[in-house]
Amino acid sequence: MIPVGILGHALPWTESEYLALGETAQRIELVDGSLLIGPPPSVRHQVIVGGLAASLEPGCAAADRTLLPVINLRLNSTRILNPDLVVTAELDLTADCVPAVAALLVGEVSAPHTATVDRVLKPHLYAAAGVGWYLLVEQESLTVHLYQLQGSHYVERSTTRAGEVLELAEPVRATIRPEDLVP
């Protein structure tokens, strides 16, 4: 169910109006004064996110980094996205959002109904905000794509399929085996 107050709301949405929505069952993101609304994640999606987090957490702890699942990431005053996970260098426990300048890596798990947003829109927005690394997992095939910011856009550094291993050295050390992302 869409939260009360969204339907009929005049555009554009401001950051404060967006944040006033609070926690919702749907994924709601702010993109240039409009809301991008998606369904809650599936069980498979959440299991994959958990597997990614388990792979990244030891490297985060060793590098004094924080791993956050589904957090408001402020790209600018008109763009707040909710990546599936964020590796951050700084953390302000009193803030409503993590600023993009603190995000070292963002991760998304893509499903067929979110593929265009996860493969086209979000990488463009994360790159424009200067996020150094983008990790994309295709939910159906468990293919892991790693992108690094080069100038103003991402360049794919690796594609890892089941049976292969992704060894991250940056922004944290981690070993990701796609087949281990689901039980």
N, C-alpha and C positions, 0 to 999 in steps of 0.2 A: 504494500500500500504506500502510495506517495504521501509524504508528510503534509499535514495541513499547512496552508500558506504558500505552497509552491505554485499550485494552479492559480492562474489569474494575477500572479505577481508581475509587476511592471519590470521591463528590462531597462537598463542592465542591473544585474545583481551586484551589490557591493561586497567587499570582503567581510564587513561586519554583519551584513544580512546573511551571508553564507554561513559564517561561523555560528550565528544565532540558531541555525537549524539543529545544532547539536548532533548527537549520535543518532544514526538512522539505520534501518535494516538494509536499505539499498546503498550502493556506492554512489555518492553524489560528489561531483567535482565541479570546480569553478573554472571556466575557460572563457576569458575575455568578456565577462559579464553575463554569460549564459551558464546554465547548469547542464552537465553531462551526467545523466542518471542511468545506472546499470543495475542489474539484479544482484542480490547477494551471491557471493561465491559458492560454487558447488563443493561437495565433500572432497572430491578428487582434487580440485583446485587448492583447497586448504591443506590437504595432505602434502601436495607438492611444495607449497610455500613452507610448510613445516620441515620438509626434507632439505630444502635450500637453506633455511635458517640453521638447521643442525650442521650442515656442511660449512657454513660461514662463521658460526659462533666461535669456534676455537681460535681462528685467525683474528677475529675481532677482539677477543679477550687478550690475546698476545700482543696486539698492536694498540691496545687502549682505545678501541673503537666501540661504538654502540650499534647494535643491530635492532632495528625497530620494524615490527610488522604493521602494515596498513596505518600509516600516520599521515596527517595533513602536511604536505610538503609545499611550502610557499615558493613558487617560482618568481612571482612578482605580485603586485597588489591586485591584479585581475585574474591571476592563475594560481589555483591551489588544487593539486592533484593528490590522489591517495594511492601511491605505489604499493604493491604487495609487500615489499620490504625496502628498507633504506639502511645503508651503512653510513654512519655519521661520525665526524671527528669531534663535534661539539654537541653538547646537549644542555638545553635550558629547561629544567623541569617545570617552570612556571609559564612557558610559552604555549600558545594555542597551536602553533605550527613550527615545523623545523624549516629554517631558511635554506634555500637551495645551495647557498655558499657553503653550508656545513655538510651537505650530502656528497659523499665520495662515490657511492654506487647506488643505483636504484634497480630494483628487480620487479619484473612483471611476469605473471603466468598467463599466457594467452589461450583463450578458448575460441572456437569458431565464431561465436557472436561478438567477440571483442578483438578479433584479429586486426581489423583495419585501424582501430584506435591504438592498439598495442604496437603495431608494426610501422605505422605512419605518423599519426598525430602525436603520441606521447614521446617517441624519440626526438621528434622535431622540437617539442616544447622543452624537454629535458636538456637537449643540446643548447637551445637558445638561452637557457638559464645557467649554463656552464657546468652541469653535472658531468664529472669525468668519465664515469663508466655506466653502461646500461646492459643489464643481463636480462635476456628474454627466454623463457621456457615455453615451448609449444606444448600445451597440455596433452594433446592427443598422441603425439609421437615421442614426447619427452626429449625433443631436440633442444639443446641449450646453445643460444647465440650470445656471444660476448662482444660488445662494442666499446670502443674507446673514442673519446672526444678528440677530434683533430680539427683545430680551427673552430668553425661554427657548426660542424656536423659530425656524426659518428661514422667510424670506419670499423667494419667487422674484423675482429681479431681472431675469432675461432668459432667453429660450429662443431658441437660435440653431440654424438648420437649414442644410443644405448650400446654398451659394449666398449665405449671409448671413455677416456678420462680427461676432464678439464682440470689442469693444474694452474690455479691463480697465483700470481706473485704480487699483483697489485689489484686493488688498493689494500687488500689483506691477503694473507696466504690461505688458500683453501683448496681442497680436492673435491670435485663434484663428479659423481658417477650418475648419469641420468637414470639408470635402472634402479638406483637406490633411493630415488625421490618418492617412490610409491612402494608400499609393502608387497 
